[in-house]
Structure formats: C-alpha cells, structure tokens
Amino acid sequence: MQESFTNIGKDARAATVEVDLQLADGDAHLRVSDDGAGFDVSQVQLKKHGLVGMRYRVEAEQGRFAVDSAPGRGTTVQAWMPLAH
C-alpha cells in the first residue's frame, strides 16, 4: 500500500484514491485504486513505478499481485496475501 501511495503522489495526478481491505478464505485482499492519469501496463518501465518490488514482496510471502491500468483510466493495484502459510 505504501508504494502505491508513493506512485499516486508522484505520477497519478489523482483526485480520488480508494483503499479496500477484506479478509476472506484465509487471505487478506488489499485493493488501492485511483482516478488518475493511468498508464499502459504493457509499456511501463516496471522499476520506475516500483511495481517489480511490490510484486516481489507479495510473491515472497506466497501472495498474488495484480495491476490494472490504462491511460486516462486510473490504476488499481491488488494484493492477496495468505493470513497463514
């Protein structure tokens, strides 16, 4: 979540940010969404946006990580983390 907020502050030009945390089926599901500039996920330099580090930290704990974004459409970053492993 921290890296998502850093990216939003530096790049997104968002007016609204939503954070949702849910516990279900043994996982914590975190979703951070903004209504900012967005970006083409297939064209982004992953290191620039910290996405590689986010994915690595989540997957190192046996979690799953996803990013959905498009120019002009904002960005949603999601992580599913097992509560116990």
PDB file of N, CA, C and O in Angstrom:
ATOM      1  N   MET A   1       0.835  -1.182   0.000  1.00  0.00           N
ATOM      2  CA  MET A   1       0.000   0.000   0.000  1.00  0.00           C
ATOM      3  C   MET A   1       0.882   1.247   0.000  1.00  0.00           C
ATOM      4  O   MET A   1       0.590   2.210  -0.708  1.00  0.00           O
ATOM      5  N   GLN A   2       1.939   1.236   0.775  1.00  0.00           N
ATOM      6  CA  GLN A   2       2.812   2.400   0.860  1.00  0.00           C
ATOM      7  C   GLN A   2       3.370   2.777  -0.514  1.00  0.00           C
ATOM      8  O   GLN A   2       3.344   3.949  -0.890  1.00  0.00           O
ATOM      9  N   GLU A   3       3.871   1.801  -1.262  1.00  0.00           N
ATOM     10  CA  GLU A   3       4.425   2.083  -2.588  1.00  0.00           C
ATOM     11  C   GLU A   3       3.341   2.582  -3.535  1.00  0.00           C
ATOM     12  O   GLU A   3       3.608   3.436  -4.381  1.00  0.00           O
ATOM     13  N   SER A   4       2.126   2.064  -3.406  1.00  0.00           N
ATOM     14  CA  SER A   4       1.016   2.564  -4.236  1.00  0.00           C
ATOM     15  C   SER A   4       0.778   4.040  -3.973  1.00  0.00           C
ATOM     16  O   SER A   4       0.606   4.819  -4.910  1.00  0.00           O
ATOM     17  N   PHE A   5       0.766   4.430  -2.704  1.00  0.00           N
ATOM     18  CA  PHE A   5       0.570   5.848  -2.375  1.00  0.00           C
ATOM     19  C   PHE A   5       1.723   6.705  -2.891  1.00  0.00           C
ATOM     20  O   PHE A   5       1.509   7.830  -3.343  1.00  0.00           O
ATOM     21  N   THR A   6       2.930   6.182  -2.826  1.00  0.00           N
ATOM     22  CA  THR A   6       4.083   6.914  -3.364  1.00  0.00           C
ATOM     23  C   THR A   6       3.897   7.144  -4.858  1.00  0.00           C
ATOM     24  O   THR A   6       4.091   8.258  -5.345  1.00  0.00           O
ATOM     25  N   ASN A   7       3.523   6.100  -5.587  1.00  0.00           N
ATOM     26  CA  ASN A   7       3.306   6.226  -7.027  1.00  0.00           C
ATOM     27  C   ASN A   7       2.178   7.202  -7.344  1.00  0.00           C
ATOM     28  O   ASN A   7       2.293   8.008  -8.268  1.00  0.00           O
ATOM     29  N   ILE A   8       1.103   7.133  -6.591  1.00  0.00           N
ATOM     30  CA  ILE A   8      -0.030   8.045  -6.809  1.00  0.00           C
ATOM     31  C   ILE A   8       0.423   9.489  -6.614  1.00  0.00           C
ATOM     32  O   ILE A   8       0.103  10.362  -7.421  1.00  0.00           O
ATOM     33  N   GLY A   9       1.168   9.733  -5.539  1.00  0.00           N
ATOM     34  CA  GLY A   9       1.632  11.089  -5.260  1.00  0.00           C
ATOM     35  C   GLY A   9       2.584  11.626  -6.308  1.00  0.00           C
ATOM     36  O   GLY A   9       2.556  12.818  -6.615  1.00  0.00           O
ATOM     37  N   LYS A  10       3.435  10.759  -6.867  1.00  0.00           N
ATOM     38  CA  LYS A  10       4.439  11.200  -7.831  1.00  0.00           C
ATOM     39  C   LYS A  10       3.901  11.297  -9.251  1.00  0.00           C
ATOM     40  O   LYS A  10       4.292  12.197  -9.995  1.00  0.00           O
ATOM     41  N   ASP A  11       3.014  10.391  -9.643  1.00  0.00           N
ATOM     42  CA  ASP A  11       2.696  10.240 -11.060  1.00  0.00           C
ATOM     43  C   ASP A  11       1.222  10.356 -11.448  1.00  0.00           C
ATOM     44  O   ASP A  11       0.927  10.734 -12.582  1.00  0.00           O
ATOM     45  N   ALA A  12       0.301  10.048 -10.559  1.00  0.00           N
ATOM     46  CA  ALA A  12      -1.082   9.812 -10.980  1.00  0.00           C
ATOM     47  C   ALA A  12      -1.912  11.069 -11.230  1.00  0.00           C
ATOM     48  O   ALA A  12      -2.800  11.063 -12.082  1.00  0.00           O
ATOM     49  N   ARG A  13      -1.631  12.147 -10.497  1.00  0.00           N
ATOM     50  CA  ARG A  13      -2.491  13.346 -10.584  1.00  0.00           C
ATOM     51  C   ARG A  13      -3.954  12.962 -10.303  1.00  0.00           C
ATOM     52  O   ARG A  13      -4.869  13.408 -10.995  1.00  0.00           O
ATOM     53  N   ALA A  14      -4.149  12.139  -9.290  1.00  0.00           N
ATOM     54  CA  ALA A  14      -5.477  11.635  -8.939  1.00  0.00           C
ATOM     55  C   ALA A  14      -6.212  12.608  -8.037  1.00  0.00           C
ATOM     56  O   ALA A  14      -5.609  13.280  -7.201  1.00  0.00           O
ATOM     57  N   ALA A  15      -7.532  12.675  -8.219  1.00  0.00           N
ATOM     58  CA  ALA A  15      -8.398  13.445  -7.321  1.00  0.00           C
ATOM     59  C   ALA A  15      -8.932  12.563  -6.206  1.00  0.00           C
ATOM     60  O   ALA A  15      -9.223  13.046  -5.111  1.00  0.00           O
ATOM     61  N   THR A  16      -9.063  11.267  -6.483  1.00  0.00           N
ATOM     62  CA  THR A  16      -9.646  10.333  -5.525  1.00  0.00           C
ATOM     63  C   THR A  16      -8.813   9.054  -5.460  1.00  0.00           C
ATOM     64  O   THR A  16      -8.358   8.535  -6.480  1.00  0.00           O
ATOM     65  N   VAL A  17      -8.626   8.562  -4.239  1.00  0.00           N
ATOM     66  CA  VAL A  17      -7.968   7.281  -4.003  1.00  0.00           C
ATOM     67  C   VAL A  17      -8.880   6.466  -3.097  1.00  0.00           C
ATOM     68  O   VAL A  17      -9.383   6.969  -2.092  1.00  0.00           O
ATOM     69  N   GLU A  18      -9.089   5.210  -3.458  1.00  0.00           N
ATOM     70  CA  GLU A  18      -9.889   4.310  -2.630  1.00  0.00           C
ATOM     71  C   GLU A  18      -9.013   3.160  -2.163  1.00  0.00           C
ATOM     72  O   GLU A  18      -8.231   2.608  -2.937  1.00  0.00           O
ATOM     73  N   VAL A  19      -9.149   2.801  -0.886  1.00  0.00           N
ATOM     74  CA  VAL A  19      -8.432   1.670  -0.316  1.00  0.00           C
ATOM     75  C   VAL A  19      -9.467   0.727   0.267  1.00  0.00           C
ATOM     76  O   VAL A  19     -10.371   1.147   0.989  1.00  0.00           O
ATOM     77  N   ASP A  20      -9.325  -0.546  -0.052  1.00  0.00           N
ATOM     78  CA  ASP A  20     -10.254  -1.553   0.450  1.00  0.00           C
ATOM     79  C   ASP A  20      -9.437  -2.735   0.954  1.00  0.00           C
ATOM     80  O   ASP A  20      -8.538  -3.221   0.268  1.00  0.00           O
ATOM     81  N   LEU A  21      -9.757  -3.189   2.156  1.00  0.00           N
ATOM     82  CA  LEU A  21      -9.108  -4.362   2.731  1.00  0.00           C
ATOM     83  C   LEU A  21     -10.194  -5.324   3.181  1.00  0.00           C
ATOM     84  O   LEU A  21     -11.077  -4.961   3.958  1.00  0.00           O
ATOM     85  N   GLN A  22     -10.124  -6.548   2.688  1.00  0.00           N
ATOM     86  CA  GLN A  22     -11.103  -7.567   3.053  1.00  0.00           C
ATOM     87  C   GLN A  22     -10.372  -8.835   3.464  1.00  0.00           C
ATOM     88  O   GLN A  22      -9.300  -9.147   2.946  1.00  0.00           O
ATOM     89  N   LEU A  23     -10.965  -9.555   4.395  1.00  0.00           N
ATOM     90  CA  LEU A  23     -10.457 -10.851   4.817  1.00  0.00           C
ATOM     91  C   LEU A  23     -11.458 -11.904   4.380  1.00  0.00           C
ATOM     92  O   LEU A  23     -12.636 -11.836   4.728  1.00  0.00           O
ATOM     93  N   ALA A  24     -10.975 -12.893   3.604  1.00  0.00           N
ATOM     94  CA  ALA A  24     -11.870 -13.949   3.131  1.00  0.00           C
ATOM     95  C   ALA A  24     -11.047 -15.163   2.705  1.00  0.00           C
ATOM     96  O   ALA A  24      -9.965 -15.023   2.135  1.00  0.00           O
ATOM     97  N   ASP A  25     -11.563 -16.329   2.983  1.00  0.00           N
ATOM     98  CA  ASP A  25     -10.962 -17.586   2.528  1.00  0.00           C
ATOM     99  C   ASP A  25      -9.483 -17.697   2.889  1.00  0.00           C
ATOM    100  O   ASP A  25      -8.689 -18.209   2.099  1.00  0.00           O
ATOM    101  N   GLY A  26      -9.109 -17.223   4.070  1.00  0.00           N
ATOM    102  CA  GLY A  26      -7.739 -17.335   4.528  1.00  0.00           C
ATOM    103  C   GLY A  26      -6.776 -16.323   3.944  1.00  0.00           C
ATOM    104  O   GLY A  26      -5.570 -16.413   4.172  1.00  0.00           O
ATOM    105  N   ASP A  27      -7.292 -15.360   3.193  1.00  0.00           N
ATOM    106  CA  ASP A  27      -6.462 -14.326   2.580  1.00  0.00           C
ATOM    107  C   ASP A  27      -6.876 -12.943   3.037  1.00  0.00           C
ATOM    108  O   ASP A  27      -8.033 -12.705   3.383  1.00  0.00           O
ATOM    109  N   ALA A  28      -5.918 -12.039   3.032  1.00  0.00           N
ATOM    110  CA  ALA A  28      -6.200 -10.609   3.134  1.00  0.00           C
ATOM    111  C   ALA A  28      -6.110 -10.075   1.708  1.00  0.00           C
ATOM    112  O   ALA A  28      -5.115 -10.302   1.019  1.00  0.00           O
ATOM    113  N   HIS A  29      -7.141  -9.372   1.267  1.00  0.00           N
ATOM    114  CA  HIS A  29      -7.173  -8.808  -0.084  1.00  0.00           C
ATOM    115  C   HIS A  29      -7.142  -7.290   0.044  1.00  0.00           C
ATOM    116  O   HIS A  29      -8.067  -6.685   0.585  1.00  0.00           O
ATOM    117  N   LEU A  30      -6.074  -6.684  -0.456  1.00  0.00           N
ATOM    118  CA  LEU A  30      -5.906  -5.237  -0.435  1.00  0.00           C
ATOM    119  C   LEU A  30      -6.061  -4.705  -1.851  1.00  0.00           C
ATOM    120  O   LEU A  30      -5.461  -5.227  -2.790  1.00  0.00           O
ATOM    121  N   ARG A  31      -6.870  -3.663  -1.998  1.00  0.00           N
ATOM    122  CA  ARG A  31      -7.061  -3.019  -3.303  1.00  0.00           C
ATOM    123  C   ARG A  31      -6.877  -1.521  -3.120  1.00  0.00           C
ATOM    124  O   ARG A  31      -7.523  -0.913  -2.267  1.00  0.00           O
ATOM    125  N   VAL A  32      -5.996  -0.921  -3.921  1.00  0.00           N
ATOM    126  CA  VAL A  32      -5.785   0.525  -3.936  1.00  0.00           C
ATOM    127  C   VAL A  32      -6.092   0.999  -5.355  1.00  0.00           C
ATOM    128  O   VAL A  32      -5.452   0.568  -6.314  1.00  0.00           O
ATOM    129  N   SER A  33      -7.078   1.889  -5.480  1.00  0.00           N
ATOM    130  CA  SER A  33      -7.492   2.402  -6.790  1.00  0.00           C
ATOM    131  C   SER A  33      -7.444   3.915  -6.798  1.00  0.00           C
ATOM    132  O   SER A  33      -7.741   4.566  -5.796  1.00  0.00           O
ATOM    133  N   ASP A  34      -7.066   4.470  -7.944  1.00  0.00           N
ATOM    134  CA  ASP A  34      -7.101   5.924  -8.092  1.00  0.00           C
ATOM    135  C   ASP A  34      -7.755   6.285  -9.425  1.00  0.00           C
ATOM    136  O   ASP A  34      -7.873   5.457 -10.328  1.00  0.00           O
ATOM    137  N   ASP A  35      -8.175   7.542  -9.517  1.00  0.00           N
ATOM    138  CA  ASP A  35      -8.801   8.040 -10.746  1.00  0.00           C
ATOM    139  C   ASP A  35      -7.839   8.932 -11.524  1.00  0.00           C
ATOM    140  O   ASP A  35      -8.258   9.866 -12.208  1.00  0.00           O
ATOM    141  N   GLY A  36      -6.557   8.636 -11.413  1.00  0.00           N
ATOM    142  CA  GLY A  36      -5.535   9.478 -12.023  1.00  0.00           C
ATOM    143  C   GLY A  36      -5.264   9.178 -13.479  1.00  0.00           C
ATOM    144  O   GLY A  36      -6.099   8.612 -14.185  1.00  0.00           O
ATOM    145  N   ALA A  37      -4.075   9.570 -13.916  1.00  0.00           N
ATOM    146  CA  ALA A  37      -3.684   9.521 -15.320  1.00  0.00           C
ATOM    147  C   ALA A  37      -3.609   8.111 -15.883  1.00  0.00           C
ATOM    148  O   ALA A  37      -3.837   7.908 -17.075  1.00  0.00           O
ATOM    149  N   GLY A  38      -3.294   7.143 -15.046  1.00  0.00           N
ATOM    150  CA  GLY A  38      -3.145   5.779 -15.529  1.00  0.00           C
ATOM    151  C   GLY A  38      -1.939   5.650 -16.443  1.00  0.00           C
ATOM    152  O   GLY A  38      -1.234   6.625 -16.702  1.00  0.00           O
ATOM    153  N   PHE A  39      -1.711   4.440 -16.928  1.00  0.00           N
ATOM    154  CA  PHE A  39      -0.589   4.173 -17.825  1.00  0.00           C
ATOM    155  C   PHE A  39      -0.847   2.865 -18.550  1.00  0.00           C
ATOM    156  O   PHE A  39      -1.689   2.068 -18.138  1.00  0.00           O
ATOM    157  N   ASP A  40      -0.114   2.655 -19.631  1.00  0.00           N
ATOM    158  CA  ASP A  40      -0.196   1.413 -20.391  1.00  0.00           C
ATOM    159  C   ASP A  40       0.690   0.389 -19.686  1.00  0.00           C
ATOM    160  O   ASP A  40       1.916   0.495 -19.721  1.00  0.00           O
ATOM    161  N   VAL A  41       0.080  -0.580 -19.059  1.00  0.00           N
ATOM    162  CA  VAL A  41       0.811  -1.577 -18.273  1.00  0.00           C
ATOM    163  C   VAL A  41       1.836  -2.308 -19.133  1.00  0.00           C
ATOM    164  O   VAL A  41       2.905  -2.662 -18.638  1.00  0.00           O
ATOM    165  N   SER A  42       1.539  -2.539 -20.400  1.00  0.00           N
ATOM    166  CA  SER A  42       2.469  -3.274 -21.263  1.00  0.00           C
ATOM    167  C   SER A  42       3.684  -2.437 -21.660  1.00  0.00           C
ATOM    168  O   SER A  42       4.683  -2.988 -22.120  1.00  0.00           O
ATOM    169  N   GLN A  43       3.615  -1.135 -21.491  1.00  0.00           N
ATOM    170  CA  GLN A  43       4.703  -0.254 -21.901  1.00  0.00           C
ATOM    171  C   GLN A  43       5.503   0.338 -20.747  1.00  0.00           C
ATOM    172  O   GLN A  43       6.520   0.992 -20.976  1.00  0.00           O
ATOM    173  N   VAL A  44       5.069   0.124 -19.530  1.00  0.00           N
ATOM    174  CA  VAL A  44       5.701   0.778 -18.382  1.00  0.00           C
ATOM    175  C   VAL A  44       7.051   0.153 -18.060  1.00  0.00           C
ATOM    176  O   VAL A  44       7.250  -1.053 -18.208  1.00  0.00           O
ATOM    177  N   GLN A  45       7.970   0.999 -17.618  1.00  0.00           N
ATOM    178  CA  GLN A  45       9.230   0.514 -17.084  1.00  0.00           C
ATOM    179  C   GLN A  45       8.950   0.140 -15.631  1.00  0.00           C
ATOM    180  O   GLN A  45       8.803   1.013 -14.775  1.00  0.00           O
ATOM    181  N   LEU A  46       8.880  -1.137 -15.365  1.00  0.00           N
ATOM    182  CA  LEU A  46       8.419  -1.613 -14.068  1.00  0.00           C
ATOM    183  C   LEU A  46       9.234  -1.061 -12.908  1.00  0.00           C
ATOM    184  O   LEU A  46       8.666  -0.745 -11.862  1.00  0.00           O
ATOM    185  N   LYS A  47      10.528  -0.937 -13.060  1.00  0.00           N
ATOM    186  CA  LYS A  47      11.352  -0.432 -11.963  1.00  0.00           C
ATOM    187  C   LYS A  47      11.003   1.015 -11.641  1.00  0.00           C
ATOM    188  O   LYS A  47      11.051   1.419 -10.480  1.00  0.00           O
ATOM    189  N   LYS A  48      10.656   1.790 -12.648  1.00  0.00           N
ATOM    190  CA  LYS A  48      10.312   3.194 -12.429  1.00  0.00           C
ATOM    191  C   LYS A  48       9.105   3.322 -11.504  1.00  0.00           C
ATOM    192  O   LYS A  48       9.062   4.223 -10.666  1.00  0.00           O
ATOM    193  N   HIS A  49       8.151   2.456 -11.643  1.00  0.00           N
ATOM    194  CA  HIS A  49       6.924   2.552 -10.867  1.00  0.00           C
ATOM    195  C   HIS A  49       6.952   1.722  -9.586  1.00  0.00           C
ATOM    196  O   HIS A  49       5.960   1.687  -8.857  1.00  0.00           O
ATOM    197  N   GLY A  50       8.054   1.064  -9.304  1.00  0.00           N
ATOM    198  CA  GLY A  50       8.138   0.265  -8.088  1.00  0.00           C
ATOM    199  C   GLY A  50       7.314  -1.003  -8.142  1.00  0.00           C
ATOM    200  O   GLY A  50       7.168  -1.694  -7.134  1.00  0.00           O
ATOM    201  N   LEU A  51       6.769  -1.319  -9.315  1.00  0.00           N
ATOM    202  CA  LEU A  51       5.887  -2.484  -9.423  1.00  0.00           C
ATOM    203  C   LEU A  51       6.647  -3.793  -9.242  1.00  0.00           C
ATOM    204  O   LEU A  51       6.107  -4.750  -8.687  1.00  0.00           O
ATOM    205  N   VAL A  52       7.880  -3.844  -9.700  1.00  0.00           N
ATOM    206  CA  VAL A  52       8.668  -5.065  -9.531  1.00  0.00           C
ATOM    207  C   VAL A  52       8.856  -5.354  -8.046  1.00  0.00           C
ATOM    208  O   VAL A  52       8.695  -6.492  -7.606  1.00  0.00           O
ATOM    209  N   GLY A  53       9.197  -4.321  -7.274  1.00  0.00           N
ATOM    210  CA  GLY A  53       9.390  -4.502  -5.840  1.00  0.00           C
ATOM    211  C   GLY A  53       8.112  -4.913  -5.136  1.00  0.00           C
ATOM    212  O   GLY A  53       8.130  -5.769  -4.251  1.00  0.00           O
ATOM    213  N   MET A  54       6.986  -4.297  -5.533  1.00  0.00           N
ATOM    214  CA  MET A  54       5.706  -4.675  -4.926  1.00  0.00           C
ATOM    215  C   MET A  54       5.407  -6.135  -5.219  1.00  0.00           C
ATOM    216  O   MET A  54       5.074  -6.899  -4.313  1.00  0.00           O
ATOM    217  N   ARG A  55       5.526  -6.528  -6.495  1.00  0.00           N
ATOM    218  CA  ARG A  55       5.239  -7.919  -6.876  1.00  0.00           C
ATOM    219  C   ARG A  55       6.164  -8.872  -6.115  1.00  0.00           C
ATOM    220  O   ARG A  55       5.709  -9.890  -5.594  1.00  0.00           O
ATOM    221  N   TYR A  56       7.435  -8.555  -6.049  1.00  0.00           N
ATOM    222  CA  TYR A  56       8.402  -9.415  -5.366  1.00  0.00           C
ATOM    223  C   TYR A  56       8.030  -9.599  -3.895  1.00  0.00           C
ATOM    224  O   TYR A  56       8.033 -10.722  -3.391  1.00  0.00           O
ATOM    225  N   ARG A  57       7.711  -8.503  -3.206  1.00  0.00           N
ATOM    226  CA  ARG A  57       7.402  -8.607  -1.774  1.00  0.00           C
ATOM    227  C   ARG A  57       6.141  -9.434  -1.540  1.00  0.00           C
ATOM    228  O   ARG A  57       6.083 -10.216  -0.591  1.00  0.00           O
ATOM    229  N   VAL A  58       5.144  -9.273  -2.382  1.00  0.00           N
ATOM    230  CA  VAL A  58       3.899 -10.038  -2.233  1.00  0.00           C
ATOM    231  C   VAL A  58       4.148 -11.522  -2.530  1.00  0.00           C
ATOM    232  O   VAL A  58       3.750 -12.391  -1.754  1.00  0.00           O
ATOM    233  N   GLU A  59       4.808 -11.800  -3.655  1.00  0.00           N
ATOM    234  CA  GLU A  59       5.028 -13.195  -4.040  1.00  0.00           C
ATOM    235  C   GLU A  59       5.997 -13.910  -3.100  1.00  0.00           C
ATOM    236  O   GLU A  59       5.922 -15.130  -2.958  1.00  0.00           O
ATOM    237  N   ALA A  60       6.905 -13.172  -2.454  1.00  0.00           N
ATOM    238  CA  ALA A  60       7.818 -13.771  -1.480  1.00  0.00           C
ATOM    239  C   ALA A  60       7.071 -14.322  -0.278  1.00  0.00           C
ATOM    240  O   ALA A  60       7.577 -15.197   0.424  1.00  0.00           O
ATOM    241  N   GLU A  61       5.874 -13.816  -0.039  1.00  0.00           N
ATOM    242  CA  GLU A  61       5.030 -14.296   1.060  1.00  0.00           C
ATOM    243  C   GLU A  61       3.897 -15.191   0.550  1.00  0.00           C
ATOM    244  O   GLU A  61       2.868 -15.339   1.209  1.00  0.00           O
ATOM    245  N   GLN A  62       4.097 -15.782  -0.628  1.00  0.00           N
ATOM    246  CA  GLN A  62       3.126 -16.675  -1.270  1.00  0.00           C
ATOM    247  C   GLN A  62       1.804 -15.984  -1.607  1.00  0.00           C
ATOM    248  O   GLN A  62       0.752 -16.623  -1.622  1.00  0.00           O
ATOM    249  N   GLY A  63       1.861 -14.694  -1.875  1.00  0.00           N
ATOM    250  CA  GLY A  63       0.675 -13.945  -2.265  1.00  0.00           C
ATOM    251  C   GLY A  63       0.574 -13.790  -3.769  1.00  0.00           C
ATOM    252  O   GLY A  63       1.428 -14.261  -4.519  1.00  0.00           O
ATOM    253  N   ARG A  64      -0.480 -13.126  -4.191  1.00  0.00           N
ATOM    254  CA  ARG A  64      -0.700 -12.818  -5.609  1.00  0.00           C
ATOM    255  C   ARG A  64      -0.795 -11.306  -5.755  1.00  0.00           C
ATOM    256  O   ARG A  64      -1.230 -10.615  -4.834  1.00  0.00           O
ATOM    257  N   PHE A  65      -0.385 -10.791  -6.915  1.00  0.00           N
ATOM    258  CA  PHE A  65      -0.307  -9.361  -7.149  1.00  0.00           C
ATOM    259  C   PHE A  65      -0.848  -9.064  -8.543  1.00  0.00           C
ATOM    260  O   PHE A  65      -0.575  -9.807  -9.486  1.00  0.00           O
ATOM    261  N   ALA A  66      -1.613  -7.984  -8.679  1.00  0.00           N
ATOM    262  CA  ALA A  66      -2.148  -7.608  -9.988  1.00  0.00           C
ATOM    263  C   ALA A  66      -2.213  -6.093 -10.115  1.00  0.00           C
ATOM    264  O   ALA A  66      -2.464  -5.383  -9.141  1.00  0.00           O
ATOM    265  N   VAL A  67      -1.984  -5.614 -11.325  1.00  0.00           N
ATOM    266  CA  VAL A  67      -2.098  -4.188 -11.645  1.00  0.00           C
ATOM    267  C   VAL A  67      -3.003  -4.059 -12.851  1.00  0.00           C
ATOM    268  O   VAL A  67      -2.829  -4.766 -13.844  1.00  0.00           O
ATOM    269  N   ASP A  68      -3.975  -3.152 -12.767  1.00  0.00           N
ATOM    270  CA  ASP A  68      -4.853  -2.851 -13.893  1.00  0.00           C
ATOM    271  C   ASP A  68      -4.812  -1.348 -14.106  1.00  0.00           C
ATOM    272  O   ASP A  68      -5.087  -0.580 -13.183  1.00  0.00           O
ATOM    273  N   SER A  69      -4.473  -0.926 -15.311  1.00  0.00           N
ATOM    274  CA  SER A  69      -4.394   0.493 -15.609  1.00  0.00           C
ATOM    275  C   SER A  69      -4.471   0.702 -17.107  1.00  0.00           C
ATOM    276  O   SER A  69      -4.211  -0.213 -17.889  1.00  0.00           O
ATOM    277  N   ALA A  70      -4.827   1.904 -17.497  1.00  0.00           N
ATOM    278  CA  ALA A  70      -4.798   2.332 -18.893  1.00  0.00           C
ATOM    279  C   ALA A  70      -4.738   3.855 -18.890  1.00  0.00           C
ATOM    280  O   ALA A  70      -5.250   4.491 -17.968  1.00  0.00           O
ATOM    281  N   PRO A  71      -4.121   4.445 -19.906  1.00  0.00           N
ATOM    282  CA  PRO A  71      -4.045   5.903 -19.958  1.00  0.00           C
ATOM    283  C   PRO A  71      -5.431   6.547 -19.830  1.00  0.00           C
ATOM    284  O   PRO A  71      -6.374   6.182 -20.532  1.00  0.00           O
ATOM    285  N   GLY A  72      -5.522   7.504 -18.922  1.00  0.00           N
ATOM    286  CA  GLY A  72      -6.775   8.228 -18.711  1.00  0.00           C
ATOM    287  C   GLY A  72      -7.810   7.495 -17.888  1.00  0.00           C
ATOM    288  O   GLY A  72      -8.913   8.005 -17.694  1.00  0.00           O
ATOM    289  N   ARG A  73      -7.482   6.300 -17.396  1.00  0.00           N
ATOM    290  CA  ARG A  73      -8.469   5.467 -16.713  1.00  0.00           C
ATOM    291  C   ARG A  73      -8.116   5.173 -15.263  1.00  0.00           C
ATOM    292  O   ARG A  73      -8.858   4.456 -14.592  1.00  0.00           O
ATOM    293  N   GLY A  74      -7.009   5.701 -14.761  1.00  0.00           N
ATOM    294  CA  GLY A  74      -6.629   5.415 -13.389  1.00  0.00           C
ATOM    295  C   GLY A  74      -5.927   4.083 -13.261  1.00  0.00           C
ATOM    296  O   GLY A  74      -5.636   3.418 -14.255  1.00  0.00           O
ATOM    297  N   THR A  75      -5.661   3.704 -12.027  1.00  0.00           N
ATOM    298  CA  THR A  75      -4.899   2.488 -11.751  1.00  0.00           C
ATOM    299  C   THR A  75      -5.491   1.779 -10.542  1.00  0.00           C
ATOM    300  O   THR A  75      -5.920   2.412  -9.577  1.00  0.00           O
ATOM    301  N   THR A  76      -5.505   0.457 -10.614  1.00  0.00           N
ATOM    302  CA  THR A  76      -5.873  -0.377  -9.470  1.00  0.00           C
ATOM    303  C   THR A  76      -4.752  -1.374  -9.235  1.00  0.00           C
ATOM    304  O   THR A  76      -4.353  -2.108 -10.139  1.00  0.00           O
ATOM    305  N   VAL A  77      -4.254  -1.389  -8.010  1.00  0.00           N
ATOM    306  CA  VAL A  77      -3.236  -2.348  -7.581  1.00  0.00           C
ATOM    307  C   VAL A  77      -3.904  -3.244  -6.544  1.00  0.00           C
ATOM    308  O   VAL A  77      -4.551  -2.763  -5.615  1.00  0.00           O
ATOM    309  N   GLN A  78      -3.735  -4.568  -6.720  1.00  0.00           N
ATOM    310  CA  GLN A  78      -4.337  -5.513  -5.788  1.00  0.00           C
ATOM    311  C   GLN A  78      -3.299  -6.517  -5.306  1.00  0.00           C
ATOM    312  O   GLN A  78      -2.406  -6.925  -6.049  1.00  0.00           O
ATOM    313  N   ALA A  79      -3.441  -6.898  -4.054  1.00  0.00           N
ATOM    314  CA  ALA A  79      -2.595  -7.949  -3.495  1.00  0.00           C
ATOM    315  C   ALA A  79      -3.466  -8.864  -2.640  1.00  0.00           C
ATOM    316  O   ALA A  79      -4.303  -8.405  -1.861  1.00  0.00           O
ATOM    317  N   TRP A  80      -3.253 -10.149  -2.800  1.00  0.00           N
ATOM    318  CA  TRP A  80      -3.904 -11.163  -1.974  1.00  0.00           C
ATOM    319  C   TRP A  80      -2.801 -11.839  -1.191  1.00  0.00           C
ATOM    320  O   TRP A  80      -1.884 -12.420  -1.771  1.00  0.00           O
ATOM    321  N   MET A  81      -2.886 -11.764   0.128  1.00  0.00           N
ATOM    322  CA  MET A  81      -1.853 -12.318   0.996  1.00  0.00           C
ATOM    323  C   MET A  81      -2.471 -13.379   1.903  1.00  0.00           C
ATOM    324  O   MET A  81      -3.508 -13.142   2.522  1.00  0.00           O
ATOM    325  N   PRO A  82      -1.833 -14.551   1.983  1.00  0.00           N
ATOM    326  CA  PRO A  82      -2.350 -15.563   2.907  1.00  0.00           C
ATOM    327  C   PRO A  82      -2.178 -15.087   4.347  1.00  0.00           C
ATOM    328  O   PRO A  82      -1.151 -14.509   4.704  1.00  0.00           O
ATOM    329  N   LEU A  83      -3.182 -15.333   5.155  1.00  0.00           N
ATOM    330  CA  LEU A  83      -3.101 -14.949   6.557  1.00  0.00           C
ATOM    331  C   LEU A  83      -2.159 -15.851   7.332  1.00  0.00           C
ATOM    332  O   LEU A  83      -1.600 -15.441   8.350  1.00  0.00           O
ATOM    333  N   ALA A  84      -1.980 -17.077   6.858  1.00  0.00           N
ATOM    334  CA  ALA A  84      -1.031 -18.005   7.467  1.00  0.00           C
ATOM    335  C   ALA A  84      -0.453 -18.858   6.352  1.00  0.00           C
ATOM    336  O   ALA A  84      -1.165 -19.263   5.433  1.00  0.00           O
ATOM    337  N   HIS A  85       0.854 -19.131   6.439  1.00  0.00           N
ATOM    338  CA  HIS A  85       1.474 -20.026   5.452  1.00  0.00           C
ATOM    339  C   HIS A  85       2.601 -20.800   6.064  1.00  0.00           C
ATOM    340  O   HIS A  85       3.240 -21.603   5.384  1.00  0.00           O
TER     341      HIS A  85
END
